């Protein structure tokens, strides 16, 4: 099995939930398909979706919810078959 890093597309703040009172987009260990939204990056009140590029199992997130992030920073690991 191979591992694929989901990289941050832009600088900002990473959110694992669509809103504070909502559940996380994806839990660790969940099966995801290409295009699955796993989080949001907020920059100056603009939100951009973070999507996985390959299907597999989301092994774990590499950053905390509401953490500051930079472009190219690994956000999560996906294990592919």
N, CA, C and O atoms as a GROMACS GRO file, in nm:
protein
  324
    1UNK      N    1   0.085  -0.119   0.000
    1UNK     CA    2   0.000   0.000   0.000
    1UNK      C    3   0.088   0.125   0.000
    1UNK      O    4   0.198   0.125   0.057
    2UNK      N    5   0.040   0.228  -0.064
    2UNK     CA    6   0.114   0.353  -0.072
    2UNK      C    7   0.042   0.461   0.008
    2UNK      O    8  -0.079   0.453   0.030
    3UNK      N    9   0.116   0.561   0.052
    3UNK     CA   10   0.056   0.673   0.122
    3UNK      C   11   0.067   0.798   0.036
    3UNK      O   12   0.168   0.821  -0.031
    4UNK      N   13  -0.038   0.879   0.040
    4UNK     CA   14  -0.047   1.002  -0.037
    4UNK      C   15  -0.075   1.115   0.061
    4UNK      O   16  -0.165   1.104   0.145
    5UNK      N   17   0.000   1.224   0.052
    5UNK     CA   18  -0.024   1.340   0.137
    5UNK      C   19  -0.125   1.433   0.071
    5UNK      O   20  -0.116   1.461  -0.048
    6UNK      N   21  -0.219   1.480   0.150
    6UNK     CA   22  -0.310   1.585   0.105
    6UNK      C   23  -0.244   1.716   0.144
    6UNK      O   24  -0.220   1.743   0.262
    7UNK      N   25  -0.213   1.799   0.044
    7UNK     CA   26  -0.138   1.922   0.067
    7UNK      C   27  -0.230   2.043   0.075
    7UNK      O   28  -0.334   2.049   0.010
    8UNK      N   29  -0.190   2.138   0.156
    8UNK     CA   30  -0.265   2.262   0.172
    8UNK      C   31  -0.254   2.347   0.045
    8UNK      O   32  -0.143   2.368  -0.005
    9UNK      N   33  -0.366   2.396  -0.007
    9UNK     CA   34  -0.362   2.474  -0.131
    9UNK      C   35  -0.320   2.620  -0.113
    9UNK      O   36  -0.271   2.682  -0.207
   10UNK      N   37  -0.339   2.677   0.006
   10UNK     CA   38  -0.309   2.819   0.027
   10UNK      C   39  -0.290   2.847   0.175
   10UNK      O   40  -0.327   2.764   0.258
   11UNK      N   41  -0.232   2.962   0.210
   11UNK     CA   42  -0.211   2.995   0.351
   11UNK      C   43  -0.342   3.034   0.418
   11UNK      O   44  -0.431   3.090   0.353
   12UNK      N   45  -0.353   3.004   0.545
   12UNK     CA   46  -0.474   3.043   0.618
   12UNK      C   47  -0.491   2.960   0.744
   12UNK      O   48  -0.393   2.922   0.808
   13UNK      N   49  -0.616   2.933   0.778
   13UNK     CA   50  -0.652   2.853   0.895
   13UNK      C   51  -0.729   2.731   0.847
   13UNK      O   52  -0.823   2.743   0.769
   14UNK      N   53  -0.689   2.612   0.894
   14UNK     CA   54  -0.752   2.487   0.853
   14UNK      C   55  -0.865   2.451   0.948
   14UNK      O   56  -0.849   2.456   1.070
   15UNK      N   57  -0.980   2.416   0.891
   15UNK     CA   58  -1.096   2.374   0.968
   15UNK      C   59  -1.140   2.235   0.923
   15UNK      O   60  -1.154   2.210   0.803
   16UNK      N   61  -1.161   2.146   1.019
   16UNK     CA   62  -1.210   2.011   0.989
   16UNK      C   63  -1.362   2.004   0.986
   16UNK      O   64  -1.418   1.901   0.948
   17UNK      N   65  -1.430   2.111   1.025
   17UNK     CA   66  -1.577   2.114   1.030
   17UNK      C   67  -1.630   2.225   0.940
   17UNK      O   68  -1.563   2.327   0.922
   18UNK      N   69  -1.749   2.206   0.883
   18UNK     CA   70  -1.808   2.312   0.802
   18UNK      C   71  -1.857   2.430   0.885
   18UNK      O   72  -1.871   2.541   0.834
   19UNK      N   73  -1.883   2.406   1.014
   19UNK     CA   74  -1.926   2.510   1.108
   19UNK      C   75  -1.897   2.458   1.249
   19UNK      O   76  -1.888   2.336   1.269
   20UNK      N   77  -1.881   2.547   1.348
   20UNK     CA   78  -1.846   2.502   1.483
   20UNK      C   79  -1.945   2.401   1.544
   20UNK      O   80  -1.906   2.317   1.625
   21UNK      N   81  -2.072   2.409   1.505
   21UNK     CA   82  -2.173   2.319   1.563
   21UNK      C   83  -2.200   2.196   1.477
   21UNK      O   84  -2.294   2.122   1.504
   22UNK      N   85  -2.119   2.174   1.374
   22UNK     CA   86  -2.136   2.061   1.281
   22UNK      C   87  -2.027   1.956   1.306
   22UNK      O   88  -1.921   1.988   1.360
   23UNK      N   89  -2.055   1.830   1.268
   23UNK     CA   90  -1.951   1.727   1.282
   23UNK      C   91  -1.838   1.748   1.181
   23UNK      O   92  -1.853   1.822   1.084
   24UNK      N   93  -1.725   1.681   1.206
   24UNK     CA   94  -1.612   1.691   1.114
   24UNK      C   95  -1.650   1.634   0.978
   24UNK      O   96  -1.739   1.549   0.968
   25UNK      N   97  -1.584   1.683   0.873
   25UNK     CA   98  -1.608   1.632   0.738
   25UNK      C   99  -1.578   1.482   0.731
   25UNK      O  100  -1.657   1.404   0.678
   26UNK      N  101  -1.462   1.443   0.785
   26UNK     CA  102  -1.415   1.305   0.776
   26UNK      C  103  -1.340   1.270   0.905
   26UNK      O  104  -1.262   1.349   0.957
   27UNK      N  105  -1.366   1.150   0.955
   27UNK     CA  106  -1.294   1.099   1.072
   27UNK      C  107  -1.168   1.025   1.029
   27UNK      O  108  -1.162   0.974   0.916
   28UNK      N  109  -1.069   1.018   1.116
   28UNK     CA  110  -0.952   0.933   1.092
   28UNK      C  111  -1.001   0.790   1.070
   28UNK      O  112  -1.092   0.744   1.139
   29UNK      N  113  -0.942   0.721   0.973
   29UNK     CA  114  -0.978   0.583   0.945
   29UNK      C  115  -1.092   0.566   0.846
   29UNK      O  116  -1.123   0.453   0.807
   30UNK      N  117  -1.153   0.676   0.803
   30UNK     CA  118  -1.265   0.669   0.709
   30UNK      C  119  -1.216   0.640   0.567
   30UNK      O  120  -1.106   0.679   0.530
   31UNK      N  121  -1.300   0.572   0.490
   31UNK     CA  122  -1.274   0.550   0.349
   31UNK      C  123  -1.319   0.675   0.272
   31UNK      O  124  -1.430   0.724   0.293
   32UNK      N  125  -1.233   0.726   0.185
   32UNK     CA  126  -1.264   0.845   0.107
   32UNK      C  127  -1.245   0.819  -0.041
   32UNK      O  128  -1.160   0.739  -0.081
   33UNK      N  129  -1.324   0.884  -0.122
   33UNK     CA  130  -1.311   0.878  -0.267
   33UNK      C  131  -1.241   1.004  -0.316
   33UNK      O  132  -1.241   1.106  -0.246
   34UNK      N  133  -1.181   0.999  -0.434
   34UNK     CA  134  -1.122   1.118  -0.493
   34UNK      C  135  -1.230   1.227  -0.498
   34UNK      O  136  -1.343   1.201  -0.540
   35UNK      N  137  -1.195   1.347  -0.456
   35UNK     CA  138  -1.289   1.458  -0.456
   35UNK      C  139  -1.361   1.480  -0.324
   35UNK      O  140  -1.433   1.578  -0.309
   36UNK      N  141  -1.342   1.389  -0.227
   36UNK     CA  142  -1.405   1.405  -0.096
   36UNK      C  143  -1.348   1.527  -0.025
   36UNK      O  144  -1.226   1.544  -0.020
   37UNK      N  145  -1.435   1.611   0.029
   37UNK     CA  146  -1.392   1.728   0.106
   37UNK      C  147  -1.355   1.682   0.246
   37UNK      O  148  -1.434   1.618   0.314
   38UNK      N  149  -1.232   1.715   0.289
   38UNK     CA  150  -1.188   1.677   0.423
   38UNK      C  151  -1.174   1.798   0.515
   38UNK      O  152  -1.154   1.782   0.636
   39UNK      N  153  -1.183   1.918   0.459
   39UNK     CA  154  -1.169   2.037   0.542
   39UNK      C  155  -1.182   2.164   0.459
   39UNK      O  156  -1.206   2.161   0.339
   40UNK      N  157  -1.163   2.275   0.529
   40UNK     CA  158  -1.168   2.408   0.468
   40UNK      C  159  -1.045   2.486   0.510
   40UNK      O  160  -0.994   2.469   0.620
   41UNK      N  161  -0.998   2.572   0.421
   41UNK     CA  162  -0.894   2.669   0.457
   41UNK      C  163  -0.956   2.807   0.443
   41UNK      O  164  -1.011   2.842   0.339
   42UNK      N  165  -0.947   2.884   0.551
   42UNK     CA  166  -1.006   3.018   0.554
   42UNK      C  167  -0.896   3.122   0.544
   42UNK      O  168  -0.797   3.119   0.617
   43UNK      N  169  -0.914   3.216   0.450
   43UNK     CA  170  -0.823   3.328   0.433
   43UNK      C  171  -0.910   3.452   0.422
   43UNK      O  172  -0.986   3.467   0.326
   44UNK      N  173  -0.899   3.542   0.518
   44UNK     CA  174  -0.972   3.668   0.517
   44UNK      C  175  -1.122   3.647   0.489
   44UNK      O  176  -1.181   3.713   0.404
   45UNK      N  177  -1.182   3.554   0.564
   45UNK     CA  178  -1.326   3.524   0.557
   45UNK      C  179  -1.368   3.455   0.427
   45UNK      O  180  -1.488   3.439   0.403
   46UNK      N  181  -1.273   3.413   0.345
   46UNK     CA  182  -1.300   3.334   0.225
   46UNK      C  183  -1.263   3.189   0.256
   46UNK      O  184  -1.154   3.161   0.305
   47UNK      N  185  -1.355   3.097   0.227
   47UNK     CA  186  -1.331   2.956   0.257
   47UNK      C  187  -1.310   2.877   0.129
   47UNK      O  188  -1.388   2.889   0.034
   48UNK      N  189  -1.205   2.795   0.126
   48UNK     CA  190  -1.175   2.707   0.013
   48UNK      C  191  -1.178   2.563   0.062
   48UNK      O  192  -1.121   2.532   0.167
   49UNK      N  193  -1.244   2.476  -0.014
   49UNK     CA  194  -1.250   2.335   0.022
   49UNK      C  195  -1.115   2.268  -0.003
   49UNK      O  196  -1.044   2.300  -0.098
   50UNK      N  197  -1.083   2.174   0.086
   50UNK     CA  198  -0.967   2.087   0.067
   50UNK      C  199  -1.023   1.950   0.032
   50UNK      O  200  -1.094   1.889   0.111
   51UNK      N  201  -0.989   1.902  -0.089
   51UNK     CA  202  -1.038   1.773  -0.137
   51UNK      C  203  -0.922   1.676  -0.154
   51UNK      O  204  -0.810   1.716  -0.186
   52UNK      N  205  -0.951   1.548  -0.134
   52UNK     CA  206  -0.848   1.446  -0.158
   52UNK      C  207  -0.840   1.421  -0.308
   52UNK      O  208  -0.940   1.427  -0.379
   53UNK      N  209  -0.720   1.392  -0.356
   53UNK     CA  210  -0.699   1.369  -0.499
   53UNK      C  211  -0.710   1.221  -0.536
   53UNK      O  212  -0.734   1.188  -0.652
   54UNK      N  213  -0.695   1.132  -0.437
   54UNK     CA  214  -0.701   0.988  -0.462
   54UNK      C  215  -0.792   0.923  -0.358
   54UNK      O  216  -0.804   0.972  -0.245
   55UNK      N  217  -0.854   0.814  -0.397
   55UNK     CA  218  -0.936   0.740  -0.302
   55UNK      C  219  -0.851   0.649  -0.215
   55UNK      O  220  -0.740   0.611  -0.252
   56UNK      N  221  -0.904   0.615  -0.098
   56UNK     CA  222  -0.833   0.527  -0.006
   56UNK      C  223  -0.885   0.544   0.135
   56UNK      O  224  -1.002   0.577   0.155
   57UNK      N  225  -0.798   0.522   0.232
   57UNK     CA  226  -0.832   0.537   0.373
   57UNK      C  227  -0.759   0.657   0.430
   57UNK      O  228  -0.638   0.670   0.414
   58UNK      N  229  -0.833   0.747   0.496
   58UNK     CA  230  -0.770   0.862   0.560
   58UNK      C  231  -0.704   0.809   0.688
   58UNK      O  232  -0.772   0.782   0.787
   59UNK      N  233  -0.573   0.796   0.684
   59UNK     CA  234  -0.499   0.739   0.796
   59UNK      C  235  -0.505   0.832   0.916
   59UNK      O  236  -0.542   0.792   1.026
   60UNK      N  237  -0.468   0.958   0.894
   60UNK     CA  238  -0.473   1.056   1.004
   60UNK      C  239  -0.451   1.197   0.950
   60UNK      O  240  -0.394   1.216   0.842
   61UNK      N  241  -0.497   1.293   1.028
   61UNK     CA  242  -0.470   1.433   0.998
   61UNK      C  243  -0.336   1.469   1.058
   61UNK      O  244  -0.299   1.418   1.164
   62UNK      N  245  -0.263   1.556   0.990
   62UNK     CA  246  -0.130   1.598   1.035
   62UNK      C  247  -0.131   1.736   1.098
   62UNK      O  248  -0.029   1.782   1.149
   63UNK      N  249  -0.246   1.803   1.095
   63UNK     CA  250  -0.262   1.934   1.159
   63UNK      C  251  -0.391   1.931   1.242
   63UNK      O  252  -0.484   1.856   1.214
   64UNK      N  253  -0.394   2.015   1.344
   64UNK     CA  254  -0.512   2.025   1.429
   64UNK      C  255  -0.618   2.114   1.366
   64UNK      O  256  -0.588   2.196   1.279
   65UNK      N  257  -0.741   2.097   1.411
   65UNK     CA  258  -0.849   2.186   1.372
   65UNK      C  259  -0.814   2.328   1.415
   65UNK      O  260  -0.763   2.349   1.525
   66UNK      N  261  -0.839   2.423   1.330
   66UNK     CA  262  -0.815   2.566   1.354
   66UNK      C  263  -0.666   2.601   1.361
   66UNK      O  264  -0.629   2.703   1.419
   67UNK      N  265  -0.582   2.516   1.302
   67UNK     CA  266  -0.438   2.542   1.301
   67UNK      C  267  -0.402   2.633   1.184
   67UNK      O  268  -0.464   2.624   1.078
   68UNK      N  269  -0.303   2.720   1.200
   68UNK     CA  270  -0.253   2.797   1.086
   68UNK      C  271  -0.179   2.704   0.992
   68UNK      O  272  -0.106   2.615   1.037
   69UNK      N  273  -0.196   2.723   0.862
   69UNK     CA  274  -0.134   2.637   0.761
   69UNK      C  275  -0.072   2.720   0.650
   69UNK      O  276  -0.107   2.836   0.629
   70UNK      N  277   0.022   2.657   0.579
   70UNK     CA  278   0.094   2.721   0.469
   70UNK      C  279   0.073   2.642   0.341
   70UNK      O  280   0.044   2.522   0.347
   71UNK      N  281   0.088   2.705   0.225
   71UNK     CA  282   0.076   2.632   0.099
   71UNK      C  283   0.177   2.518   0.091
   71UNK      O  284   0.294   2.535   0.125
   72UNK      N  285   0.130   2.402   0.045
   72UNK     CA  286   0.217   2.287   0.031
   72UNK      C  287   0.237   2.206   0.158
   72UNK      O  288   0.298   2.099   0.154
   73UNK      N  289   0.186   2.255   0.270
   73UNK     CA  290   0.198   2.182   0.396
   73UNK      C  291   0.109   2.058   0.394
   73UNK      O  292  -0.008   2.068   0.357
   74UNK      N  293   0.162   1.941   0.433
   74UNK     CA  294   0.078   1.821   0.440
   74UNK      C  295  -0.030   1.837   0.549
   74UNK      O  296   0.000   1.873   0.663
   75UNK      N  297  -0.155   1.809   0.510
   75UNK     CA  298  -0.267   1.819   0.603
   75UNK      C  299  -0.314   1.684   0.654
   75UNK      O  300  -0.357   1.672   0.769
   76UNK      N  301  -0.304   1.582   0.569
   76UNK     CA  302  -0.354   1.449   0.604
   76UNK      C  303  -0.282   1.344   0.520
   76UNK      O  304  -0.223   1.375   0.417
   77UNK      N  305  -0.289   1.219   0.567
   77UNK     CA  306  -0.233   1.106   0.493
   77UNK      C  307  -0.345   1.015   0.447
   77UNK      O  308  -0.433   0.978   0.525
   78UNK      N  309  -0.341   0.978   0.318
   78UNK     CA  310  -0.436   0.884   0.260
   78UNK      C  311  -0.357   0.758   0.222
   78UNK      O  312  -0.255   0.768   0.154
   79UNK      N  313  -0.404   0.642   0.265
   79UNK     CA  314  -0.342   0.516   0.225
   79UNK      C  315  -0.420   0.460   0.108
   79UNK      O  316  -0.542   0.443   0.115
   80UNK      N  317  -0.349   0.431   0.000
   80UNK     CA  318  -0.413   0.379  -0.121
   80UNK      C  319  -0.373   0.235  -0.142
   80UNK      O  320  -0.268   0.190  -0.094
   81UNK      N  321  -0.456   0.161  -0.214
   81UNK     CA  322  -0.428   0.019  -0.240
   81UNK      C  323  -0.328   0.004  -0.352
   81UNK      O  324  -0.291  -0.108  -0.388
   0.00000   0.00000   0.00000
